[in-house]
Amino acid sequence: MVRVYVCNFCGREIQPGTGMWYVRNDGTILRFCSSKCFKNALKLGRDPTKLKWTKLYGKKGAARILMSRGG
């Protein structure tokens, strides 16, 4: 059975065979659906609750919870 993951930045489902994983030095796995999410999260350090194109837009604390649980 194929497992469907959720993007750590925007909250969308990641279909099998797409997206990318980023593993931090402490072993935390971050999953991203696109390079757009990867760049906004890690390189630009943006907050997904302030971007209208994310599912987490306007939800206070949602991004913090998603990032802390690693997926």
Distance bins in CASP14 RR format, pairs under 12 A and 6 or more apart:
PFRMAT RR
TARGET T0000
AUTHOR 0000-0000-0000
RMODE 2
METHOD distances of the structure
MODEL  1
1 16 0 0 0 0 0 1 0 0 0 0 0
2 13 0 0 0 0 0 1 0 0 0 0 0
2 14 0 0 0 0 0 1 0 0 0 0 0
2 15 0 0 0 0 1 0 0 0 0 0 0
2 16 1 0 1 0 0 0 0 0 0 0 0
2 17 0 0 0 0 1 0 0 0 0 0 0
2 18 0 0 0 0 0 1 0 0 0 0 0
3 13 0 0 0 0 0 1 0 0 0 0 0
3 14 0 0 0 0 1 0 0 0 0 0 0
3 15 0 0 0 0 0 1 0 0 0 0 0
3 16 1 0 0 1 0 0 0 0 0 0 0
3 17 0 0 0 0 0 1 0 0 0 0 0
3 31 0 0 0 0 0 1 0 0 0 0 0
3 71 0 0 0 0 0 1 0 0 0 0 0
4 11 0 0 0 0 0 1 0 0 0 0 0
4 12 0 0 0 0 0 1 0 0 0 0 0
4 13 1 0 1 0 0 0 0 0 0 0 0
4 14 1 0 0 1 0 0 0 0 0 0 0
4 15 1 0 0 1 0 0 0 0 0 0 0
4 16 1 0 0 1 0 0 0 0 0 0 0
4 17 0 0 0 0 0 1 0 0 0 0 0
4 18 0 0 0 0 0 1 0 0 0 0 0
4 19 0 0 0 0 0 1 0 0 0 0 0
4 31 0 0 0 0 0 1 0 0 0 0 0
4 33 0 0 0 0 0 1 0 0 0 0 0
4 71 0 0 0 0 0 1 0 0 0 0 0
5 11 0 0 0 0 1 0 0 0 0 0 0
5 12 0 0 0 0 0 1 0 0 0 0 0
5 13 1 0 0 1 0 0 0 0 0 0 0
5 14 1 0 1 0 0 0 0 0 0 0 0
5 15 0 0 0 0 1 0 0 0 0 0 0
5 16 0 0 0 0 1 0 0 0 0 0 0
5 17 0 0 0 0 0 1 0 0 0 0 0
5 18 0 0 0 0 0 1 0 0 0 0 0
5 19 0 0 0 0 1 0 0 0 0 0 0
5 20 0 0 0 0 0 1 0 0 0 0 0
5 21 0 0 0 0 1 0 0 0 0 0 0
5 29 0 0 0 0 1 0 0 0 0 0 0
5 30 0 0 0 0 0 1 0 0 0 0 0
5 31 1 0 1 0 0 0 0 0 0 0 0
5 32 0 0 0 0 1 0 0 0 0 0 0
5 33 0 0 0 0 1 0 0 0 0 0 0
5 66 0 0 0 0 0 1 0 0 0 0 0
5 70 0 0 0 0 0 1 0 0 0 0 0
5 71 1 0 0 1 0 0 0 0 0 0 0
6 12 1 0 0 1 0 0 0 0 0 0 0
6 13 1 0 0 1 0 0 0 0 0 0 0
6 14 1 0 0 1 0 0 0 0 0 0 0
6 15 0 0 0 0 0 1 0 0 0 0 0
6 19 0 0 0 0 0 1 0 0 0 0 0
6 30 0 0 0 0 0 1 0 0 0 0 0
6 31 1 0 0 1 0 0 0 0 0 0 0
6 32 0 0 0 0 0 1 0 0 0 0 0
6 33 0 0 0 0 1 0 0 0 0 0 0
6 37 0 0 0 0 0 1 0 0 0 0 0
6 54 0 0 0 0 0 1 0 0 0 0 0
6 55 0 0 0 0 1 0 0 0 0 0 0
6 56 0 0 0 0 0 1 0 0 0 0 0
6 62 0 0 0 0 0 1 0 0 0 0 0
6 65 0 0 0 0 0 1 0 0 0 0 0
6 66 1 0 0 1 0 0 0 0 0 0 0
6 67 0 0 0 0 0 1 0 0 0 0 0
6 69 0 0 0 0 0 1 0 0 0 0 0
6 70 0 0 0 0 1 0 0 0 0 0 0
6 71 1 0 0 1 0 0 0 0 0 0 0
7 13 1 0 0 1 0 0 0 0 0 0 0
7 14 1 0 1 0 0 0 0 0 0 0 0
7 15 0 0 0 0 0 1 0 0 0 0 0
7 18 0 0 0 0 0 1 0 0 0 0 0
7 19 0 0 0 0 1 0 0 0 0 0 0
7 20 0 0 0 0 0 1 0 0 0 0 0
7 21 0 0 0 0 0 1 0 0 0 0 0
7 22 0 0 0 0 0 1 0 0 0 0 0
7 30 0 0 0 0 1 0 0 0 0 0 0
7 31 1 0 0 1 0 0 0 0 0 0 0
7 32 1 0 1 0 0 0 0 0 0 0 0
7 33 1 0 1 0 0 0 0 0 0 0 0
7 34 1 0 0 1 0 0 0 0 0 0 0
7 35 0 0 0 0 0 1 0 0 0 0 0
7 36 0 0 0 0 0 1 0 0 0 0 0
7 37 1 0 1 0 0 0 0 0 0 0 0
7 38 0 0 0 0 1 0 0 0 0 0 0
7 40 0 0 0 0 0 1 0 0 0 0 0
7 41 0 0 0 0 1 0 0 0 0 0 0
7 48 0 0 0 0 1 0 0 0 0 0 0
7 53 0 0 0 0 0 1 0 0 0 0 0
7 54 0 0 0 0 1 0 0 0 0 0 0
7 55 0 0 0 0 1 0 0 0 0 0 0
7 56 0 0 0 0 1 0 0 0 0 0 0
7 63 0 0 0 0 0 1 0 0 0 0 0
7 66 0 0 0 0 1 0 0 0 0 0 0
7 67 0 0 0 0 0 1 0 0 0 0 0
7 70 0 0 0 0 0 1 0 0 0 0 0
7 71 0 0 0 0 1 0 0 0 0 0 0
8 14 0 0 0 0 1 0 0 0 0 0 0
8 19 0 0 0 0 0 1 0 0 0 0 0
8 20 0 0 0 0 0 1 0 0 0 0 0
8 21 0 0 0 0 1 0 0 0 0 0 0
8 22 0 0 0 0 1 0 0 0 0 0 0
8 24 0 0 0 0 0 1 0 0 0 0 0
8 28 0 0 0 0 1 0 0 0 0 0 0
8 29 0 0 0 0 1 0 0 0 0 0 0
8 30 1 0 1 0 0 0 0 0 0 0 0
8 31 1 0 1 0 0 0 0 0 0 0 0
8 32 1 0 0 1 0 0 0 0 0 0 0
8 33 0 0 0 0 1 0 0 0 0 0 0
8 34 0 0 0 0 0 1 0 0 0 0 0
8 37 1 0 0 1 0 0 0 0 0 0 0
8 38 0 0 0 0 1 0 0 0 0 0 0
8 40 0 0 0 0 0 1 0 0 0 0 0
8 41 1 0 0 1 0 0 0 0 0 0 0
8 42 0 0 0 0 1 0 0 0 0 0 0
8 48 0 0 0 0 1 0 0 0 0 0 0
8 54 0 0 0 0 0 1 0 0 0 0 0
8 55 0 0 0 0 0 1 0 0 0 0 0
8 56 0 0 0 0 0 1 0 0 0 0 0
8 62 0 0 0 0 0 1 0 0 0 0 0
8 63 0 0 0 0 1 0 0 0 0 0 0
8 64 0 0 0 0 0 1 0 0 0 0 0
8 65 0 0 0 0 0 1 0 0 0 0 0
8 66 1 0 1 0 0 0 0 0 0 0 0
8 67 1 0 0 1 0 0 0 0 0 0 0
8 68 0 0 0 0 0 1 0 0 0 0 0
8 69 0 0 0 0 1 0 0 0 0 0 0
8 70 1 0 0 1 0 0 0 0 0 0 0
8 71 1 0 1 0 0 0 0 0 0 0 0
9 19 0 0 0 0 0 1 0 0 0 0 0
9 20 0 0 0 0 0 1 0 0 0 0 0
9 22 0 0 0 0 0 1 0 0 0 0 0
9 30 0 0 0 0 1 0 0 0 0 0 0
9 31 0 0 0 0 1 0 0 0 0 0 0
9 32 1 0 0 1 0 0 0 0 0 0 0
9 33 1 0 0 1 0 0 0 0 0 0 0
9 34 0 0 0 0 1 0 0 0 0 0 0
9 35 0 0 0 0 0 1 0 0 0 0 0
9 36 0 0 0 0 1 0 0 0 0 0 0
9 37 1 1 0 0 0 0 0 0 0 0 0
9 38 1 0 0 1 0 0 0 0 0 0 0
9 39 0 0 0 0 1 0 0 0 0 0 0
9 40 1 0 0 1 0 0 0 0 0 0 0
9 41 1 0 1 0 0 0 0 0 0 0 0
9 42 0 0 0 0 1 0 0 0 0 0 0
9 43 0 0 0 0 0 1 0 0 0 0 0
9 44 0 0 0 0 0 1 0 0 0 0 0
9 45 0 0 0 0 1 0 0 0 0 0 0
9 46 0 0 0 0 1 0 0 0 0 0 0
9 47 0 0 0 0 1 0 0 0 0 0 0
9 48 1 0 1 0 0 0 0 0 0 0 0
9 49 0 0 0 0 0 1 0 0 0 0 0
9 50 0 0 0 0 0 1 0 0 0 0 0
9 51 0 0 0 0 1 0 0 0 0 0 0
9 53 0 0 0 0 0 1 0 0 0 0 0
9 54 1 0 0 1 0 0 0 0 0 0 0
9 55 0 0 0 0 1 0 0 0 0 0 0
9 56 0 0 0 0 1 0 0 0 0 0 0
9 57 0 0 0 0 0 1 0 0 0 0 0
9 62 0 0 0 0 0 1 0 0 0 0 0
9 63 0 0 0 0 1 0 0 0 0 0 0
9 66 0 0 0 0 1 0 0 0 0 0 0
9 67 0 0 0 0 1 0 0 0 0 0 0
9 70 0 0 0 0 0 1 0 0 0 0 0
9 71 0 0 0 0 0 1 0 0 0 0 0
10 19 0 0 0 0 0 1 0 0 0 0 0
10 31 0 0 0 0 0 1 0 0 0 0 0
10 32 0 0 0 0 1 0 0 0 0 0 0
10 33 1 0 0 1 0 0 0 0 0 0 0
10 34 0 0 0 0 1 0 0 0 0 0 0
10 36 0 0 0 0 1 0 0 0 0 0 0
10 37 1 0 1 0 0 0 0 0 0 0 0
10 38 0 0 0 0 0 1 0 0 0 0 0
10 39 0 0 0 0 0 1 0 0 0 0 0
10 40 0 0 0 0 1 0 0 0 0 0 0
10 41 0 0 0 0 1 0 0 0 0 0 0
10 46 0 0 0 0 0 1 0 0 0 0 0
10 47 0 0 0 0 0 1 0 0 0 0 0
10 48 1 0 0 1 0 0 0 0 0 0 0
10 49 0 0 0 0 0 1 0 0 0 0 0
10 51 0 0 0 0 1 0 0 0 0 0 0
10 52 0 0 0 0 0 1 0 0 0 0 0
10 53 1 0 0 1 0 0 0 0 0 0 0
10 54 1 0 1 0 0 0 0 0 0 0 0
10 55 1 0 1 0 0 0 0 0 0 0 0
10 56 1 0 0 1 0 0 0 0 0 0 0
10 57 0 0 0 0 1 0 0 0 0 0 0
10 62 0 0 0 0 0 1 0 0 0 0 0
10 63 0 0 0 0 1 0 0 0 0 0 0
10 66 0 0 0 0 1 0 0 0 0 0 0
11 31 0 0 0 0 1 0 0 0 0 0 0
11 32 0 0 0 0 1 0 0 0 0 0 0
11 33 1 0 0 1 0 0 0 0 0 0 0
11 34 0 0 0 0 0 1 0 0 0 0 0
11 37 0 0 0 0 1 0 0 0 0 0 0
11 41 0 0 0 0 0 1 0 0 0 0 0
11 48 1 0 0 1 0 0 0 0 0 0 0
11 49 0 0 0 0 0 1 0 0 0 0 0
11 51 0 0 0 0 0 1 0 0 0 0 0
11 53 0 0 0 0 0 1 0 0 0 0 0
11 54 1 0 0 1 0 0 0 0 0 0 0
11 55 1 0 1 0 0 0 0 0 0 0 0
11 56 1 0 0 1 0 0 0 0 0 0 0
11 57 0 0 0 0 0 1 0 0 0 0 0
11 59 0 0 0 0 0 1 0 0 0 0 0
11 62 0 0 0 0 1 0 0 0 0 0 0
11 63 0 0 0 0 1 0 0 0 0 0 0
11 65 0 0 0 0 0 1 0 0 0 0 0
11 66 1 0 0 1 0 0 0 0 0 0 0
11 67 0 0 0 0 0 1 0 0 0 0 0
11 70 0 0 0 0 0 1 0 0 0 0 0
11 71 0 0 0 0 1 0 0 0 0 0 0
12 18 0 0 0 0 0 1 0 0 0 0 0
12 19 0 0 0 0 0 1 0 0 0 0 0
12 31 0 0 0 0 0 1 0 0 0 0 0
12 32 0 0 0 0 1 0 0 0 0 0 0
12 33 1 0 1 0 0 0 0 0 0 0 0
12 34 0 0 0 0 1 0 0 0 0 0 0
12 36 0 0 0 0 0 1 0 0 0 0 0
12 37 0 0 0 0 1 0 0 0 0 0 0
12 48 0 0 0 0 0 1 0 0 0 0 0
12 53 0 0 0 0 1 0 0 0 0 0 0
12 54 0 0 0 0 1 0 0 0 0 0 0
12 55 1 0 0 1 0 0 0 0 0 0 0
12 56 0 0 0 0 0 1 0 0 0 0 0
12 66 0 0 0 0 0 1 0 0 0 0 0
13 19 0 0 0 0 0 1 0 0 0 0 0
13 31 0 0 0 0 0 1 0 0 0 0 0
13 33 1 0 0 1 0 0 0 0 0 0 0
13 55 0 0 0 0 1 0 0 0 0 0 0
13 71 0 0 0 0 0 1 0 0 0 0 0
14 20 0 0 0 0 1 0 0 0 0 0 0
14 21 0 0 0 0 1 0 0 0 0 0 0
14 30 0 0 0 0 0 1 0 0 0 0 0
14 31 1 0 0 1 0 0 0 0 0 0 0
14 32 1 0 0 1 0 0 0 0 0 0 0
14 33 1 0 1 0 0 0 0 0 0 0 0
14 34 0 0 0 0 1 0 0 0 0 0 0
14 37 0 0 0 0 1 0 0 0 0 0 0
14 38 0 0 0 0 0 1 0 0 0 0 0
14 71 0 0 0 0 0 1 0 0 0 0 0
15 31 0 0 0 0 0 1 0 0 0 0 0
15 33 0 0 0 0 1 0 0 0 0 0 0
15 34 0 0 0 0 0 1 0 0 0 0 0
16 33 0 0 0 0 0 1 0 0 0 0 0
17 31 0 0 0 0 0 1 0 0 0 0 0
17 33 0 0 0 0 0 1 0 0 0 0 0
18 31 0 0 0 0 0 1 0 0 0 0 0
18 32 0 0 0 0 0 1 0 0 0 0 0
18 33 1 0 0 1 0 0 0 0 0 0 0
18 34 0 0 0 0 1 0 0 0 0 0 0
18 35 0 0 0 0 0 1 0 0 0 0 0
18 37 0 0 0 0 0 1 0 0 0 0 0
19 30 0 0 0 0 0 1 0 0 0 0 0
19 31 1 0 0 1 0 0 0 0 0 0 0
19 32 1 0 0 1 0 0 0 0 0 0 0
19 33 1 0 1 0 0 0 0 0 0 0 0
19 34 1 0 0 1 0 0 0 0 0 0 0
19 35 0 0 0 0 1 0 0 0 0 0 0
19 36 0 0 0 0 0 1 0 0 0 0 0
19 37 0 0 0 0 1 0 0 0 0 0 0
19 38 0 0 0 0 1 0 0 0 0 0 0
20 29 0 0 0 0 0 1 0 0 0 0 0
20 30 0 0 0 0 1 0 0 0 0 0 0
20 31 1 0 0 1 0 0 0 0 0 0 0
20 32 1 0 1 0 0 0 0 0 0 0 0
20 33 0 0 0 0 1 0 0 0 0 0 0
20 34 0 0 0 0 1 0 0 0 0 0 0
20 35 1 0 0 1 0 0 0 0 0 0 0
20 36 0 0 0 0 0 1 0 0 0 0 0
20 37 0 0 0 0 1 0 0 0 0 0 0
20 38 1 0 0 1 0 0 0 0 0 0 0
20 39 0 0 0 0 0 1 0 0 0 0 0
20 41 0 0 0 0 0 1 0 0 0 0 0
20 42 0 0 0 0 0 1 0 0 0 0 0
21 27 0 0 0 0 0 1 0 0 0 0 0
21 28 0 0 0 0 0 1 0 0 0 0 0
21 29 1 0 1 0 0 0 0 0 0 0 0
21 30 1 0 0 1 0 0 0 0 0 0 0
21 31 1 0 1 0 0 0 0 0 0 0 0
21 32 1 0 0 1 0 0 0 0 0 0 0
21 33 0 0 0 0 0 1 0 0 0 0 0
21 38 0 0 0 0 1 0 0 0 0 0 0
21 70 0 0 0 0 0 1 0 0 0 0 0
21 71 0 0 0 0 0 1 0 0 0 0 0
22 28 0 0 0 0 1 0 0 0 0 0 0
22 29 1 0 0 1 0 0 0 0 0 0 0
22 30 1 0 1 0 0 0 0 0 0 0 0
22 31 1 0 0 1 0 0 0 0 0 0 0
22 32 1 0 0 1 0 0 0 0 0 0 0
22 35 0 0 0 0 0 1 0 0 0 0 0
22 37 0 0 0 0 0 1 0 0 0 0 0
22 38 1 0 0 1 0 0 0 0 0 0 0
22 39 0 0 0 0 0 1 0 0 0 0 0
22 41 0 0 0 0 1 0 0 0 0 0 0
22 42 1 0 0 1 0 0 0 0 0 0 0
22 43 0 0 0 0 0 1 0 0 0 0 0
22 67 0 0 0 0 0 1 0 0 0 0 0
22 70 0 0 0 0 0 1 0 0 0 0 0
22 71 0 0 0 0 0 1 0 0 0 0 0
23 29 1 0 1 0 0 0 0 0 0 0 0
23 30 1 0 0 1 0 0 0 0 0 0 0
23 31 0 0 0 0 0 1 0 0 0 0 0
23 32 0 0 0 0 0 1 0 0 0 0 0
23 42 0 0 0 0 0 1 0 0 0 0 0
23 70 0 0 0 0 0 1 0 0 0 0 0
24 30 1 0 0 1 0 0 0 0 0 0 0
24 41 0 0 0 0 0 1 0 0 0 0 0
24 42 0 0 0 0 1 0 0 0 0 0 0
24 67 0 0 0 0 0 1 0 0 0 0 0
24 70 0 0 0 0 1 0 0 0 0 0 0
26 70 0 0 0 0 0 1 0 0 0 0 0
27 70 0 0 0 0 1 0 0 0 0 0 0
28 42 0 0 0 0 0 1 0 0 0 0 0
28 67 0 0 0 0 1 0 0 0 0 0 0
28 68 0 0 0 0 1 0 0 0 0 0 0
28 69 0 0 0 0 1 0 0 0 0 0 0
28 70 1 0 1 0 0 0 0 0 0 0 0
28 71 0 0 0 0 1 0 0 0 0 0 0
29 67 0 0 0 0 0 1 0 0 0 0 0
29 69 0 0 0 0 0 1 0 0 0 0 0
29 70 1 0 0 1 0 0 0 0 0 0 0
29 71 1 0 0 1 0 0 0 0 0 0 0
30 37 0 0 0 0 1 0 0 0 0 0 0
30 38 0 0 0 0 1 0 0 0 0 0 0
30 41 1 0 0 1 0 0 0 0 0 0 0
30 42 1 0 0 1 0 0 0 0 0 0 0
30 66 0 0 0 0 1 0 0 0 0 0 0
30 67 1 0 0 1 0 0 0 0 0 0 0
30 68 0 0 0 0 0 1 0 0 0 0 0
30 69 0 0 0 0 0 1 0 0 0 0 0
30 70 1 0 0 1 0 0 0 0 0 0 0
30 71 1 0 0 1 0 0 0 0 0 0 0
31 37 0 0 0 0 1 0 0 0 0 0 0
31 38 0 0 0 0 1 0 0 0 0 0 0
31 41 0 0 0 0 0 1 0 0 0 0 0
31 66 0 0 0 0 0 1 0 0 0 0 0
31 67 0 0 0 0 0 1 0 0 0 0 0
31 69 0 0 0 0 0 1 0 0 0 0 0
31 70 0 0 0 0 1 0 0 0 0 0 0
31 71 1 0 0 1 0 0 0 0 0 0 0
32 38 1 0 1 0 0 0 0 0 0 0 0
32 39 0 0 0 0 1 0 0 0 0 0 0
32 40 0 0 0 0 1 0 0 0 0 0 0
32 41 1 0 0 1 0 0 0 0 0 0 0
32 42 0 0 0 0 1 0 0 0 0 0 0
32 43 0 0 0 0 0 1 0 0 0 0 0
32 48 0 0 0 0 0 1 0 0 0 0 0
32 54 0 0 0 0 0 1 0 0 0 0 0
32 66 0 0 0 0 0 1 0 0 0 0 0
32 67 0 0 0 0 0 1 0 0 0 0 0
32 70 0 0 0 0 0 1 0 0 0 0 0
32 71 0 0 0 0 0 1 0 0 0 0 0
33 40 0 0 0 0 0 1 0 0 0 0 0
33 41 0 0 0 0 0 1 0 0 0 0 0
33 53 0 0 0 0 0 1 0 0 0 0 0
33 54 0 0 0 0 0 1 0 0 0 0 0
33 55 0 0 0 0 0 1 0 0 0 0 0
33 71 0 0 0 0 0 1 0 0 0 0 0
34 40 0 0 0 0 1 0 0 0 0 0 0
34 41 0 0 0 0 0 1 0 0 0 0 0
34 53 0 0 0 0 0 1 0 0 0 0 0
34 54 0 0 0 0 0 1 0 0 0 0 0
35 41 0 0 0 0 0 1 0 0 0 0 0
35 42 0 0 0 0 0 1 0 0 0 0 0
35 43 0 0 0 0 1 0 0 0 0 0 0
35 44 0 0 0 0 0 1 0 0 0 0 0
36 42 0 0 0 0 0 1 0 0 0 0 0
36 43 0 0 0 0 0 1 0 0 0 0 0
36 44 0 0 0 0 0 1 0 0 0 0 0
36 46 0 0 0 0 0 1 0 0 0 0 0
36 48 0 0 0 0 0 1 0 0 0 0 0
36 51 0 0 0 0 0 1 0 0 0 0 0
36 53 0 0 0 0 1 0 0 0 0 0 0
36 54 0 0 0 0 0 1 0 0 0 0 0
37 43 0 0 0 0 0 1 0 0 0 0 0
37 44 0 0 0 0 0 1 0 0 0 0 0
37 45 0 0 0 0 0 1 0 0 0 0 0
37 46 0 0 0 0 1 0 0 0 0 0 0
37 48 0 0 0 0 1 0 0 0 0 0 0
37 51 0 0 0 0 1 0 0 0 0 0 0
37 53 0 0 0 0 1 0 0 0 0 0 0
37 54 0 0 0 0 1 0 0 0 0 0 0
37 55 0 0 0 0 0 1 0 0 0 0 0
37 56 0 0 0 0 0 1 0 0 0 0 0
37 63 0 0 0 0 0 1 0 0 0 0 0
37 66 0 0 0 0 0 1 0 0 0 0 0
38 44 0 0 0 0 1 0 0 0 0 0 0
38 45 0 0 0 0 0 1 0 0 0 0 0
38 46 0 0 0 0 0 1 0 0 0 0 0
39 45 0 0 0 0 1 0 0 0 0 0 0
39 46 0 0 0 0 1 0 0 0 0 0 0
40 46 1 0 1 0 0 0 0 0 0 0 0
40 47 0 0 0 0 1 0 0 0 0 0 0
40 48 1 0 0 1 0 0 0 0 0 0 0
40 50 0 0 0 0 0 1 0 0 0 0 0
40 51 1 0 0 1 0 0 0 0 0 0 0
40 53 0 0 0 0 1 0 0 0 0 0 0
40 54 0 0 0 0 1 0 0 0 0 0 0
40 56 0 0 0 0 0 1 0 0 0 0 0
40 63 0 0 0 0 0 1 0 0 0 0 0
41 47 0 0 0 0 1 0 0 0 0 0 0
41 48 1 0 0 1 0 0 0 0 0 0 0
41 51 0 0 0 0 0 1 0 0 0 0 0
41 54 0 0 0 0 0 1 0 0 0 0 0
41 56 0 0 0 0 0 1 0 0 0 0 0
41 63 0 0 0 0 1 0 0 0 0 0 0
41 66 0 0 0 0 0 1 0 0 0 0 0
41 67 0 0 0 0 1 0 0 0 0 0 0
41 70 0 0 0 0 0 1 0 0 0 0 0
42 67 0 0 0 0 0 1 0 0 0 0 0
44 50 0 0 0 0 0 1 0 0 0 0 0
44 51 0 0 0 0 0 1 0 0 0 0 0
45 51 0 0 0 0 0 1 0 0 0 0 0
45 63 0 0 0 0 0 1 0 0 0 0 0
45 67 0 0 0 0 0 1 0 0 0 0 0
46 53 0 0 0 0 0 1 0 0 0 0 0
46 54 0 0 0 0 1 0 0 0 0 0 0
46 56 0 0 0 0 0 1 0 0 0 0 0
46 57 0 0 0 0 0 1 0 0 0 0 0
46 63 0 0 0 0 1 0 0 0 0 0 0
47 54 0 0 0 0 1 0 0 0 0 0 0
47 56 0 0 0 0 1 0 0 0 0 0 0
47 57 0 0 0 0 0 1 0 0 0 0 0
47 58 0 0 0 0 0 1 0 0 0 0 0
47 59 0 0 0 0 0 1 0 0 0 0 0
47 60 0 0 0 0 0 1 0 0 0 0 0
47 61 0 0 0 0 1 0 0 0 0 0 0
47 62 0 0 0 0 0 1 0 0 0 0 0
47 63 1 0 0 1 0 0 0 0 0 0 0
47 64 0 0 0 0 1 0 0 0 0 0 0
47 66 0 0 0 0 0 1 0 0 0 0 0
47 67 0 0 0 0 0 1 0 0 0 0 0
48 54 1 0 1 0 0 0 0 0 0 0 0
48 55 0 0 0 0 1 0 0 0 0 0 0
48 56 1 0 1 0 0 0 0 0 0 0 0
48 57 1 0 0 1 0 0 0 0 0 0 0
48 58 0 0 0 0 1 0 0 0 0 0 0
48 59 0 0 0 0 1 0 0 0 0 0 0
48 60 0 0 0 0 0 1 0 0 0 0 0
48 61 0 0 0 0 0 1 0 0 0 0 0
48 62 1 0 0 1 0 0 0 0 0 0 0
48 63 1 0 1 0 0 0 0 0 0 0 0
48 64 0 0 0 0 0 1 0 0 0 0 0
48 65 0 0 0 0 0 1 0 0 0 0 0
48 66 1 0 0 1 0 0 0 0 0 0 0
48 67 0 0 0 0 1 0 0 0 0 0 0
49 55 0 0 0 0 0 1 0 0 0 0 0
49 56 1 0 1 0 0 0 0 0 0 0 0
49 57 1 0 0 1 0 0 0 0 0 0 0
49 58 1 0 1 0 0 0 0 0 0 0 0
49 59 1 0 1 0 0 0 0 0 0 0 0
49 60 1 0 0 1 0 0 0 0 0 0 0
49 61 1 0 0 1 0 0 0 0 0 0 0
49 62 1 0 0 1 0 0 0 0 0 0 0
49 63 1 0 1 0 0 0 0 0 0 0 0
49 64 0 0 0 0 1 0 0 0 0 0 0
49 65 0 0 0 0 0 1 0 0 0 0 0
49 66 0 0 0 0 0 1 0 0 0 0 0
49 67 0 0 0 0 0 1 0 0 0 0 0
50 56 0 0 0 0 1 0 0 0 0 0 0
50 57 1 0 0 1 0 0 0 0 0 0 0
50 58 1 0 0 1 0 0 0 0 0 0 0
50 59 0 0 0 0 0 1 0 0 0 0 0
50 60 0 0 0 0 0 1 0 0 0 0 0
50 61 0 0 0 0 0 1 0 0 0 0 0
50 62 0 0 0 0 0 1 0 0 0 0 0
50 63 0 0 0 0 1 0 0 0 0 0 0
51 57 1 0 0 1 0 0 0 0 0 0 0
51 58 0 0 0 0 1 0 0 0 0 0 0
51 59 0 0 0 0 0 1 0 0 0 0 0
51 63 0 0 0 0 1 0 0 0 0 0 0
52 58 0 0 0 0 1 0 0 0 0 0 0
54 62 0 0 0 0 1 0 0 0 0 0 0
54 63 0 0 0 0 1 0 0 0 0 0 0
54 66 0 0 0 0 0 1 0 0 0 0 0
55 62 0 0 0 0 1 0 0 0 0 0 0
55 63 0 0 0 0 0 1 0 0 0 0 0
55 66 0 0 0 0 1 0 0 0 0 0 0
56 62 1 0 1 0 0 0 0 0 0 0 0
56 63 1 0 1 0 0 0 0 0 0 0 0
56 64 0 0 0 0 1 0 0 0 0 0 0
56 65 0 0 0 0 1 0 0 0 0 0 0
56 66 1 0 0 1 0 0 0 0 0 0 0
56 67 0 0 0 0 0 1 0 0 0 0 0
57 63 0 0 0 0 1 0 0 0 0 0 0
59 65 0 0 0 0 1 0 0 0 0 0 0
59 66 0 0 0 0 1 0 0 0 0 0 0
61 67 0 0 0 0 1 0 0 0 0 0 0
61 68 0 0 0 0 1 0 0 0 0 0 0
62 68 0 0 0 0 0 1 0 0 0 0 0
62 69 0 0 0 0 0 1 0 0 0 0 0
63 69 0 0 0 0 0 1 0 0 0 0 0
63 70 0 0 0 0 0 1 0 0 0 0 0
63 71 0 0 0 0 0 1 0 0 0 0 0
64 70 0 0 0 0 0 1 0 0 0 0 0
65 71 0 0 0 0 1 0 0 0 0 0 0
END
